[in-house]
Amino acid sequence: MGYRVVVAGATGNVGREMLNILDERQFPVDEIAVLASRRSQGSEVSFGDRTLKIQDIDQFDFTGWDMALFAIGSDATRKYAPIAAKAGCVVIDNSSLYRYDPDIPLIVPEVNPEAITGYSRKNIIANPNCSTAQMVVALKPLHDRARIKRVVVSTYQSVSGAGKEGMDELWDQTKGMYVPGQEVAPSKFQKQIAFNVIPQIDVFMEDGSTKEEWKMVAETKKIIDPAIKVTATCVRVPVFVGHSEAINIEFEDFLDEDEARDILREAPGIMVVDKREPGGYITPIECVGDFATFISRIRQDSTIENGLNIWCVSDNLRKGAALNAVQIAELLGNRVLKKG
């Protein structure tokens, strides 16, 4: 016996990826409904070898459905998630709307699966920010061994994190660089993204941090340990898919780089590729389409007493969004609903 599953936002990048991953991982689906706004009603999306017709989310009745994977943004989620939850359908939300609500669990299954029991308070589970998700997968096994005091992270985030509009802007600007008179002015991003990097993701806050940087701080504390100090600099780079992070970690106890490498090799969801030779590391283009979070360049930081540096790369549309949501659905099914 399987589940009745809803995917809301099925026409977007993340929604389509959710459908792909549900099929790839053979999630036990008895029935599936794909939703979007009224303007997409009747259009089609693929689910394995099946073609599904989009339904209007405004007209959809969530009664009798087990779980709904939401990829519709905060504004639409604010309207529709309470409706689904009240109807008894557990919402797994990819937006930032509920991540900081103390009554709603924020889950990365490799890191804090025990938090799943908190879903019943509001029938909603939050999916973390893409940059946070891959980082905490790497941090948690190291934290269990040596207790992390402080994290300094610099991100190199692909344009797909800004949706299809971000990907289109990079593509159009890149083409326009080679055709005189067809240059494309910035629209989705604050400055030109082609052949450039932009040290701003989301809006600025009063302390000079951006909202994206604040998210990494707040979410790491909620998911792993509120005592961890985190400082982040988040940068948009001209890469289509795949987020990269340079992470500096300060521990309470000494952790040798070789032991850290062994710990990470055994940790769930992680693939270590760390050869000290040219090309002996993973770059974002190599992680696209993969489930793993890749760790490379593990090395001691000699400038502090108990420090390590690591390089972390993952497909942000997968682990940073759709994959993590499906893993939460699997966790919900295995530990709570228990139908499949």
LOLO-376534 format. One record per residue (C-alpha): x, y, z; residue number from 1. Coordinates in Angstrom, 1 decimal. Each point is the difference from the previous one (the first is absolute). Example, Ala and Ser with C-alpha at 12.3 -4.5 7.8 and 13.67 -1.06 7.14 Angstrom:
((12.3,-4.5,7.8),1)
((1.4,3.4,-0.7),2)
***
This chain:
((0.0,0.0,0.0),1)
((1.4,3.4,-1.0),2)
((-0.8,3.7,0.5),3)
((-2.2,2.6,-1.6),4)
((2.5,2.7,-0.8),5)
((-0.4,3.6,-1.3),6)
((2.7,2.0,-1.6),7)
((-0.8,3.7,0.0),8)
((2.0,2.2,-2.3),9)
((0.5,-2.9,-2.4),10)
((0.8,2.2,-3.0),11)
((3.0,1.7,1.6),12)
((3.7,-1.2,0.2),13)
((-0.3,-1.4,3.5),14)
((-3.5,-1.5,-0.5),15)
((1.1,-1.9,-3.2),16)
((3.1,-1.2,1.9),17)
((-2.3,-1.2,2.8),18)
((-1.9,-2.1,-2.5),19)
((3.3,-1.4,-1.5),20)
((1.3,-1.0,3.5),21)
((-3.2,-1.5,1.2),22)
((0.2,-2.3,-3.1),23)
((3.7,-0.6,0.2),24)
((-0.2,-1.0,3.7),25)
((-3.1,-2.1,-0.6),26)
((-2.0,1.8,2.6),27)
((-3.1,-2.1,0.8),28)
((-2.6,2.1,-1.8),29)
((-3.5,-1.3,-0.5),30)
((-1.4,3.2,-1.4),31)
((1.7,3.3,-0.9),32)
((-1.4,3.5,-0.7),33)
((1.9,2.8,-1.6),34)
((-1.0,3.6,0.7),35)
((0.9,3.5,-1.1),36)
((-1.8,3.3,-0.5),37)
((-3.0,0.3,-2.2),38)
((2.0,1.3,-3.0),39)
((1.8,-3.4,-0.1),40)
((-3.2,-2.1,0.3),41)
((-0.1,-2.7,-2.7),42)
((3.7,0.1,-0.8),43)
((2.0,-3.2,0.4),44)
((3.0,-1.3,2.0),45)
((1.8,-3.3,0.0),46)
((0.0,-2.5,2.9),47)
((2.1,-3.0,-1.0),48)
((-1.6,-1.4,-3.2),49)
((-3.3,1.8,0.8),50)
((-1.3,3.4,-1.1),51)
((-2.0,1.9,2.6),52)
((-2.3,3.0,-0.5),53)
((0.4,3.0,2.2),54)
((-3.0,0.8,2.2),55)
((-0.9,3.5,1.4),56)
((1.2,0.2,3.6),57)
((-2.9,2.4,0.7),58)
((-2.5,-2.7,-0.7),59)
((1.8,-3.0,1.5),60)
((-1.4,-1.8,3.0),61)
((2.8,-1.4,2.2),62)
((-2.3,-2.2,2.0),63)
((1.1,-3.6,0.0),64)
((3.5,0.7,-1.4),65)
((2.9,-1.1,2.3),66)
((2.7,2.6,-0.8),67)
((0.6,3.0,-2.2),68)
((3.4,1.1,-1.2),69)
((-0.1,3.8,-0.4),70)
((2.3,1.9,-2.4),71)
((-2.2,3.1,-0.5),72)
((1.8,2.8,1.9),73)
((-0.8,1.6,3.3),74)
((-3.0,2.2,-1.1),75)
((-2.0,-2.9,-1.5),76)
((1.1,-2.4,2.8),77)
((-1.4,2.5,2.6),78)
((-3.4,-0.4,-1.7),79)
((-0.1,-3.7,-0.9),80)
((2.1,-1.9,2.6),81)
((-2.5,0.7,2.9),82)
((-2.8,-1.3,-2.3),83)
((1.8,-3.2,-0.7),84)
((1.1,-0.5,3.6),85)
((-3.5,0.6,1.3),86)
((-1.3,-2.7,-2.5),87)
((2.4,-2.5,1.6),88)
((2.7,0.1,-2.8),89)
((3.5,0.4,1.4),90)
((1.8,2.9,-1.8),91)
((3.7,-0.2,-0.7),92)
((0.8,3.5,-0.9),93)
((3.0,1.2,-2.0),94)
((-0.5,3.7,0.6),95)
((1.5,2.0,2.8),96)
((-3.4,0.8,1.6),97)
((0.0,-2.5,2.8),98)
((3.7,-0.7,0.6),99)
((0.3,2.1,3.1),100)
((-3.3,-0.9,1.6),101)
((0.8,-1.8,3.2),102)
((-3.0,-2.2,-0.4),103)
((1.0,-1.3,-3.4),104)
((2.9,-2.3,-0.5),105)
((2.8,0.9,-2.4),106)
((1.5,-3.2,-1.2),107)
((3.0,-1.4,-1.8),108)
((-0.6,-3.8,0.3),109)
((3.8,-0.9,0.3),110)
((0.3,2.6,2.8),111)
((-3.1,0.2,2.2),112)
((-2.4,-2.7,-0.9),113)
((-1.4,-0.2,3.5),114)
((-1.6,3.5,-0.5),115)
((-2.6,-1.6,-2.3),116)
((-2.2,-0.7,3.0),117)
((-0.7,3.7,0.4),118)
((-1.9,0.1,-3.3),119)
((-3.3,-0.7,1.8),120)
((-0.2,3.4,1.7),121)
((-0.9,1.8,-3.3),122)
((0.1,-2.9,-2.6),123)
((2.8,1.9,-1.7),124)
((3.7,-0.8,-0.5),125)
((2.5,2.5,-1.3),126)
((2.8,-0.6,-2.5),127)
((3.2,2.0,0.7),128)
((1.7,2.5,-2.3),129)
((2.0,-1.6,-2.8),130)
((3.4,1.4,1.3),131)
((-0.8,-1.2,3.5),132)
((-1.1,-3.5,-0.9),133)
((3.3,-1.1,-1.5),134)
((2.1,1.7,2.7),135)
((-1.7,-1.6,2.9),136)
((0.3,-3.5,-1.6),137)
((3.8,0.6,0.1),138)
((0.1,1.6,3.5),139)
((-2.2,-2.4,2.0),140)
((2.3,-3.1,0.1),141)
((3.0,2.3,0.8),142)
((-2.0,1.7,2.7),143)
((-0.9,-3.3,1.6),144)
((3.7,-0.8,0.3),145)
((1.7,3.2,1.0),146)
((-2.7,2.7,0.7),147)
((0.0,2.9,-2.3),148)
((0.5,3.4,1.5),149)
((0.0,2.3,-3.1),150)
((-0.6,-0.3,-3.7),151)
((1.2,2.5,-2.7),152)
((-1.5,-0.8,-3.3),153)
((0.2,1.6,-3.5),154)
((-2.5,-1.2,-2.5),155)
((0.2,-0.1,-3.8),156)
((-3.6,-0.4,-1.0),157)
((-1.3,-0.8,-3.4),158)
((-2.7,2.0,-1.8),159)
((-2.5,-2.9,0.2),160)
((-0.4,1.0,3.6),161)
((-1.9,3.1,-1.4),162)
((-2.3,-2.2,-2.1),163)
((-0.5,-0.2,-3.8),164)
((0.3,3.8,-0.3),165)
((3.5,-0.1,1.4),166)
((1.1,-2.8,-2.3),167)
((-1.5,1.9,-3.0),168)
((1.7,3.2,0.9),169)
((3.4,-1.7,0.2),170)
((-0.6,-1.7,-3.4),171)
((-1.3,3.2,-1.7),172)
((2.8,2.2,1.4),173)
((2.7,-2.5,-1.1),174)
((-1.4,-0.2,-3.5),175)
((-0.3,3.8,-0.1),176)
((3.7,0.5,0.8),177)
((0.8,-1.4,-3.5),178)
((-2.6,1.9,-2.0),179)
((0.5,3.8,-0.2),180)
((-3.2,1.8,0.8),181)
((-1.7,-2.9,1.8),182)
((1.4,0.5,3.4),183)
((-2.5,-1.0,2.8),184)
((-0.3,2.3,3.0),185)
((-0.4,-1.5,3.5),186)
((-3.5,-0.7,1.0),187)
((-0.2,-3.0,2.3),188)
((3.4,0.8,1.6),189)
((1.4,3.3,1.3),190)
((2.9,0.1,-2.4),191)
((1.1,-1.9,-3.1),192)
((0.5,-3.6,0.9),193)
((1.6,-1.2,-3.2),194)
((3.8,-0.1,0.5),195)
((-0.4,1.5,3.4),196)
((-0.7,-0.8,3.7),197)
((-2.6,1.9,2.1),198)
((0.6,0.1,3.8),199)
((-3.7,0.4,0.7),200)
((-2.7,-2.6,0.3),201)
((-3.4,1.2,1.3),202)
((-0.5,3.4,1.7),203)
((2.4,1.8,2.3),204)
((-0.8,0.1,3.8),205)
((0.9,2.6,2.5),206)
((3.3,-1.5,1.1),207)
((1.3,-0.1,-3.6),208)
((-0.7,-3.8,-0.5),209)
((-2.3,-1.1,-2.7),210)
((-3.1,-2.1,0.7),211)
((1.7,-3.0,-1.6),212)
((2.9,0.3,2.4),213)
((-2.4,0.4,3.0),214)
((-1.9,-3.2,-1.1),215)
((3.2,-2.0,0.1),216)
((0.7,1.2,3.6),217)
((-3.5,-0.5,1.3),218)
((-0.7,-3.4,-1.7),219)
((3.3,-1.6,1.0),220)
((-0.7,0.9,3.6),221)
((-3.5,-1.4,-0.2),222)
((1.0,-3.2,-1.8),223)
((3.2,-0.9,1.8),224)
((0.8,2.0,3.1),225)
((-1.0,3.6,1.1),226)
((3.5,0.3,1.6),227)
((1.8,0.0,-3.3),228)
((1.2,3.4,-1.2),229)
((-0.4,0.5,-3.8),230)
((1.1,2.8,-2.2),231)
((-0.7,-0.2,-3.8),232)
((0.7,1.9,-3.2),233)
((-2.3,-1.1,-2.8),234)
((1.0,0.6,-3.6),235)
((-1.9,-0.6,-3.3),236)
((2.3,-1.4,-2.7),237)
((-0.5,-0.7,-3.7),238)
((-0.7,-3.7,0.4),239)
((-3.4,-1.4,-1.1),240)
((-0.4,-2.8,2.6),241)
((2.1,-1.0,3.0),242)
((0.9,1.9,3.2),243)
((3.5,0.0,1.4),244)
((1.2,1.0,3.4),245)
((3.4,0.7,1.6),246)
((-0.6,-0.9,3.7),247)
((2.4,0.8,2.8),248)
((-0.8,-1.8,3.3),249)
((1.3,0.6,3.5),250)
((-0.6,-2.8,2.5),251)
((0.1,-0.3,3.7),252)
((2.2,-3.1,-0.2),253)
((2.8,-0.8,-2.4),254)
((-1.0,-1.9,-3.1),255)
((2.7,-1.4,-2.3),256)
((-0.7,0.5,-3.7),257)
((0.5,-3.7,-0.7),258)
((-2.6,-0.9,2.6),259)
((-2.3,2.6,-1.3),260)
((0.3,-1.5,-3.5),261)
((-0.8,-3.4,1.4),262)
((-3.0,1.3,1.9),263)
((-1.4,1.7,-3.1),264)
((0.5,-3.0,-2.1),265)
((-2.2,-2.0,2.3),266)
((-2.7,2.7,0.4),267)
((-3.4,-0.3,-1.7),268)
((-0.5,2.1,-3.1),269)
((3.7,0.8,-0.5),270)
((2.5,-0.9,-2.7),271)
((3.6,0.9,0.7),272)
((2.2,0.7,-3.0),273)
((3.3,1.4,1.5),274)
((3.1,-0.7,-2.0),275)
((2.9,2.5,0.5),276)
((0.7,0.2,-3.7),277)
((-1.2,2.2,-2.9),278)
((-3.7,-0.7,-0.5),279)
((-0.3,-2.2,3.1),280)
((-3.1,1.8,1.2),281)
((-3.6,0.5,-1.1),282)
((-1.4,3.1,-1.7),283)
((-3.7,0.9,-0.4),284)
((-0.3,-1.2,-3.6),285)
((1.0,-3.5,1.1),286)
((-2.7,-0.2,2.7),287)
((-3.0,0.8,-2.1),288)
((-2.6,-2.7,0.1),289)
((1.6,-1.8,2.9),290)
((-1.5,-0.6,3.4),291)
((3.2,0.4,2.0),292)
((1.6,2.9,1.7),293)
((3.6,0.0,-1.1),294)
((2.9,0.9,2.4),295)
((3.5,0.8,-1.2),296)
((3.1,1.9,1.1),297)
((-0.1,-1.2,3.6),298)
((2.9,1.6,1.8),299)
((1.2,1.3,3.3),300)
((-0.2,3.7,0.7),301)
((3.2,0.9,1.7),302)
((-1.1,3.5,0.9),303)
((-2.2,-1.2,2.9),304)
((0.4,-2.6,2.6),305)
((-2.7,-2.5,-1.2),306)
((-0.9,0.9,-3.5),307)
((-0.8,-1.6,-3.3),308)
((-0.8,1.2,-3.5),309)
((-2.3,-1.9,-2.4),310)
((-1.4,0.5,-3.5),311)
((-3.7,-1.0,-0.3),312)
((-1.9,-0.4,-3.3),313)
((-3.6,-1.1,-0.7),314)
((-2.8,0.2,-2.6),315)
((-2.1,2.7,1.5),316)
((-3.1,-1.0,-1.9),317)
((0.4,-3.5,1.6),318)
((1.4,0.0,3.5),319)
((-0.6,3.7,0.3),320)
((-3.7,-0.4,-0.8),321)
((-1.8,-2.9,-1.6),322)
((2.1,-2.9,1.2),323)
((-0.2,1.2,3.6),324)
((-3.8,0.4,-0.2),325)
((-0.3,-3.6,-1.4),326)
((2.3,-1.3,2.7),327)
((-2.3,1.7,2.6),328)
((-3.0,-1.7,-1.6),329)
((1.9,-3.3,0.3),330)
((0.7,0.7,3.6),331)
((-3.6,0.9,0.7),332)
((-1.2,-3.1,-1.6),333)
((2.5,-2.4,1.7),334)
((-0.3,1.5,3.5),335)
((-3.5,1.4,0.2),336)
((-2.5,-0.8,-2.6),337)
((1.3,-3.5,-0.8),338)
((-2.0,-0.9,-3.0),339)
((2.7,-0.9,-2.6),340)
***
